[in-house]
Every structure is written in structure tokens, then in C-alpha cells.
Amino acid sequence: MSEPSAAVHEQAVDGFGTVRIHPLVPHADADLLHGWVSQERASFWGMNGLTRDQVAGIYAHMDTLDTHHAFLVALDGDPVAVLQTYEPEADRVSECYEVLPGDIGIHLLLAPAGPGGARPGWTSVLLAVVASYVFDTLDRRRVVVDPDVRNEKAIARFLKQGFVAGPAVVLPEVDLPDVYIPEKKAQLAFLTREVAFRA
């Protein structure tokens, strides 16, 4: 991981530690990113088989956009996830549902479990921190996610967190000079501010 840039969000979580969300630095973080996205467990992330430089290039391109952003999430200084946020109206998902004012899209890739193994409750804590970031810091009203329909584990995780399933859709292929994204069958799900912070 590169020397972290200034955190855009910081939150202390009882029993886990301090979670910080930092803007990702594409080339400096490329080794870490490539190690994560190359694993079979990350196949739904869509970067299996890419080289380190190709992965860095994708994030360097994203870094030029005003509508799509990538972050490293760290727990007590150790990287634990990649978070991507995007404006749905500037993304292919907008062709598949009615975007409302205040919507924001996210993608979240968890790091492989550390030497001590998975920590019970960690995924729920991480999603709660991300929700706090997008609803409080960014002042958004609703989150949309679009996991692959085959990624049953991710879908179940979102629904457990309070997301409401939307339609299953086909996200169209994107074929631009700087980026190619194949067609994707996705399960949309939505989380509102009210549900996220319900006691």
C-alpha cells in the first residue's frame, strides 16, 4: 500500500479499531490491488487475468473521472478493502433503473482474510462504515449496488445489511477507447438513509 493520502472518512468501531477511507493511488497501490483482484475469490470483480499494469491503468483512468472514484479502506492502517463510488447517471446502470436525485452507486471488494482468519461481524461493520461515509459525509439519500447474479454470497450480505432487492438486469457492454467492460447480469439492490440508520 502506498503512503496513504488524507482520509476522506474516519470512524472508530468498538471491538475492531479505526477504519479510514483513503483515495486510492493507482500506480503506487497497483501491487496490492493486483494481488487481490487476481484471486479466484475476486472473479466477479472482473479483473482476473489482467496484468499489474493493466489494473493500474484501469484505476488511473478512473482517477481522471469526476463521476467515478476509488478508495482503499484501512483498518488500523492495514488495507482491508477497495471501495468504488460512482454517479449512477454517468454509469451503464442508469440504463437499467430510474436514477433518483441523491443516488450513489458503490462496488466493494474485501481483502483476503488475514493470518488470523475472518473476523465474525467484520463485513457488517465495514458496510456500516461505508454507509456512514456515503450518507453522512457525502450526504446521499440512497445507495445502489449491482452484484453479479451468480454472486449469491455478496447478494445475501447486502440483503442482510438492509438493502432491498430490485430487479435482476443486464448491464450493457461498454466498449470505449480507454475502457472495455463486458455485459453483466446483475442483481440490483438499494439501501436508503432511513433504513441504514434505523435503530
Summary of the structure (lengths in Angstrom):
residues: 199
radius of gyration: 16.0
end to end distance: 35.7
largest distance: 46.8
contacts: 575
relative contact order: 0.14
helix: 31%
strand: 32%
